[in-house]
């Protein structure tokens, strides 16, 4: 009996021993100052908030729309291909044409037969008259085919409306020339091409047509004598042909200056077709 009583006493004392640490912890916490307890709570809250911010930051970035980039498809593939074919062809035709001109640097009996212009050999192509004629008669076909295709595409597609110079563009020529060459204020861009660009590109088409028609006469004078008559005879046809070349020589530097002033985006658009951040509003 005495043993049973001792066992019962131990069982009753065991719960008290288990609850003693908890009771002590509660007493310690109640004994702490109120400020320390609040600081602990604030630390816990701050840590949780920081974790939530880090966790939600990628989601917030994903929800943001990507920045918009304005771009305009200015040059279709046909325009780009013919542009570069004509550029290479013109380089060869002008170089070889100057070498051909060196063989007889005058324009016939109506103009004194003397050395009108002494073209340096370093600016010519072909080496001699026969070589220059071969270069000239080869690339004239590339230039003619590319030019005809270019004009046909412009008319059929209606793309010509973006670059054709019209009388309403005349008032805008001088403000743009003043901006390009005299550092004047820049006029507001209202389209893909400004009035001065339209004048230059439309003129270049005229130079191309004139060079082809006069070139046909010089290539086959007997077969196209009627066309030579329209130009004032064979001798004046040479003058018109030379004038067309001079027109291109005046156009090319101005064209390159415009490209440089408008920046890399303008040049790259003739490779890809797309121009980033165009100055005009569509």
C-alpha atoms as one frame of an Amber mdcrd trajectory, in Angstrom:
protein
   0.000   0.000   0.000   2.785   2.371   0.839   4.348   1.741  -2.579   1.097
   2.480  -4.393   0.738   5.777  -2.541   4.272   6.769  -3.502   3.608   6.005
  -7.198   0.431   8.091  -7.182   2.362  10.991  -5.675   4.996  10.799  -8.428
   2.301  10.810 -11.144   0.699  13.885  -9.644   4.057  15.667  -9.477   5.026
  14.896 -13.135   2.566  17.294 -14.807   3.763  20.038 -12.526   7.339  19.430
 -13.659   6.342  19.593 -17.365   4.418  22.802 -17.021   7.047  24.490 -14.943
   9.251  25.673 -17.898   6.223  27.040 -19.722   5.093  28.873 -16.684   8.597
  30.248 -16.225   8.672  31.421 -19.879   5.348  33.179 -19.452   6.617  34.830
 -16.302   9.767  35.979 -18.111   7.783  37.443 -20.984   5.404  39.207 -18.639
   8.382  40.538 -16.753   9.891  42.151 -19.915   9.307  45.829 -20.591   6.494
  46.641 -23.026   8.886  48.435 -25.433  11.007  45.339 -25.896   7.953  43.247
 -26.783   6.782  45.806 -29.333  10.263  45.963 -30.903  10.213  42.209 -31.317
   6.814  42.335 -33.006   7.940  45.142 -35.340  11.036  43.142 -36.330   8.896
  40.183 -37.251   6.483  42.307 -39.282   9.318  44.063 -41.131  10.904  40.782
 -42.074   7.635  39.426 -43.429   6.976  42.570 -45.480  10.482  42.475 -46.929
  10.021  38.886 -47.992   6.700  39.711 -49.592   8.236  42.593 -51.573  11.054
  40.427 -52.864   8.640  37.689 -53.771   6.243  39.961 -55.626   8.843  42.130
 -57.423   9.309  39.768 -60.424   5.570  39.479 -60.843   5.235  43.260 -60.934
   7.941  43.497 -63.615   6.259  40.816 -65.660   2.994  42.711 -65.558   4.563
  45.934 -66.895   4.092  46.337 -70.693   7.321  46.542 -72.737   8.308  50.029
 -73.928   6.759  50.926 -77.284   9.028  51.697 -80.249   7.643  53.652 -83.219
   8.712  52.375 -86.618   7.595  52.937 -90.198   8.018  50.612 -93.158   9.363
  53.178 -95.596  11.167  51.177 -98.289   9.629  48.027 -99.792  11.969  45.309
-101.044  11.646  46.372-104.689  12.738  49.923-103.835  15.723  48.725-101.834
  16.986  46.312-104.487  16.685  48.800-107.340  18.291  51.515-105.205  21.469
  49.510-104.648  21.592  48.193-108.225  21.327  51.754-109.517  23.954  52.976
-107.038  26.539  50.443-108.262  25.566  50.950-111.899  25.902  54.728-111.640
  29.350  54.411-110.099  30.530  52.282-113.049  28.730  54.323-115.719  30.076
  57.660-114.500  33.639  56.352-114.161  33.672  54.686-117.565  31.784  57.603
-119.144  34.455  60.046-118.021  37.096  57.788-119.579  35.141  57.740-122.856
  34.886  61.520-122.746  38.677  61.782-122.365  39.037  60.233-125.827  37.355
  63.302-127.359  36.867  65.993-124.689  34.675  68.249-126.798  31.170  68.318
-128.285  31.617  68.722-132.029  31.839  71.544-134.572  29.230  73.854-133.021
  31.375  74.160-129.902  35.141  74.846-130.368  36.967  71.529-130.669  39.416
  71.817-127.844  39.930  70.191-124.492  36.803  71.394-122.758  37.497  69.589
-119.460  40.647  67.664-118.595  39.377  64.712-116.544  42.100  63.133-114.350
  42.697  59.480-115.210  42.429  58.550-111.542  38.731  59.463-111.649  37.966
  57.254-114.635  37.320  53.533-115.104  38.341  51.178-117.897  42.004  52.063
-118.461  41.544  52.965-122.107  38.726  53.725-124.564  37.952  50.095-125.440
  37.902  48.977-121.813  35.726  51.913-120.786  33.231  51.114-123.562  32.978
  47.513-122.368  32.265  48.611-118.788  29.781  51.212-120.018  27.865  48.944
-122.393  27.630  46.204-119.759  26.279  48.205-116.846  23.959  50.305-118.960
  21.705  47.221-119.180  21.612  46.829-115.392  20.831  50.516-115.022  18.124
  50.428-117.702  16.435  47.266-116.384  16.554  48.447-112.771  15.297  51.922
-113.675  12.361  50.641-115.730  11.368  48.198-112.982  11.671  50.972-110.377
   9.367  53.312-112.314   6.852  50.542-112.998   6.740  49.590-109.323   6.331
  53.212-108.226   3.342  53.685-110.517   1.630  50.332-109.871   2.058  50.425
-106.085   1.297  54.134-105.713   4.509  54.569-103.742   5.434  57.495-105.997
   3.039  59.718-104.003   5.500  59.744-101.100   8.416  61.175-103.104   7.086
  62.935-106.210   7.790  66.672-106.236   4.663  68.741-106.942   3.992  72.509
-107.130   2.681  72.556-103.570   6.159  71.500-102.377   7.848  74.580-103.867
   7.373  76.847-100.784   9.083  74.271 -98.574  12.290  73.972-100.618  14.101
  77.051 -99.348  13.390  76.453 -95.595  14.852  72.959 -95.913  17.859  74.185
 -97.926  18.459  76.864 -95.274  18.313  74.186 -92.564  20.701  71.783 -94.343
  23.301  74.215 -95.650  22.964  77.379 -93.508  22.041  75.849 -90.109  18.614
  77.464 -90.069  15.655  76.243 -88.011  14.384  72.799 -88.855  10.905  72.815
 -90.459   8.275  70.450 -89.141   8.344  67.036 -90.840   4.999  66.260 -92.460
   5.843  63.128 -94.453   8.423  60.525 -95.331  10.306  63.016 -97.524  10.625
  66.755 -97.126  10.216  69.112-100.130  13.962  69.339-100.823  14.305  65.559
-100.823  11.339  65.251-103.166  12.945  67.754-105.536  16.237  65.838-105.483
  14.679  62.396-106.019  12.298  63.565-108.735  15.183  65.302-110.497  17.260
  62.126-110.319  14.486  60.240-112.106  14.574  62.904-114.827  18.356  62.555
-115.114  17.977  58.792-115.429  15.378  59.024-118.205  17.479  61.603-120.072
  20.633  59.510-119.790  18.853  56.395-121.090  17.256  58.090-124.083  20.423
  59.917-125.110  22.479  56.805-124.417  20.331  54.818-126.859  21.087  57.380
-129.553  24.832  57.229-128.876  24.740  53.426-128.803  22.733  52.970-132.013
  22.725  56.323-133.864  21.513  54.909-137.199  18.614  52.933-135.752  17.496
  55.809-133.514  18.174  58.744-135.824  14.617  59.965-135.267  15.340  60.213
-131.530  18.589  62.036-132.261  16.603  64.538-134.319  14.401  65.247-131.288
  17.481  66.073-129.229  18.832  68.423-131.884  21.169  66.047-133.684  23.912
  63.647-132.685  26.283  66.331-131.424  23.714  67.912-129.126  22.722  64.443
-127.943  26.236  64.103-126.532  25.738  67.417-124.751  22.445  66.237-123.230
  24.040  62.939-122.196  26.905  64.768-120.516  24.434  67.125-118.810  22.553
  64.137-117.376  25.800  62.823-115.911  26.522  66.261-114.404  23.050  66.171
-112.854  23.880  62.885-111.137  27.226  64.277-109.977  25.355  67.171-108.357
  22.690  64.879-106.870  24.970  62.287-105.260  26.858  64.586-102.814  23.614
  66.275-101.750  21.978  62.891-101.272  24.854  61.669 -99.094  24.751  64.857
 -97.015  21.037  64.338 -96.372  21.677  60.724 -95.314  24.410  61.797 -92.886
  22.275  64.557 -91.377  19.332  62.211 -90.834  21.504  59.632 -89.051  22.052
  55.895 -88.979  18.350  55.074 -88.734  17.775  56.678 -92.124  20.608  54.693
 -93.746  19.596  51.410 -92.098  16.048  51.790 -93.403  17.392  51.318 -96.946
  18.748  47.933 -95.803  15.856  46.632 -93.699  12.963  48.737 -94.991  12.045
  49.878 -91.470  12.877  53.263 -89.983  12.901  53.586 -86.208  11.311  56.641
 -84.585  10.428  58.578 -87.760  10.232  62.322 -87.360   6.791  62.540 -88.924
   3.468  61.293 -87.570   1.649  58.674 -89.607
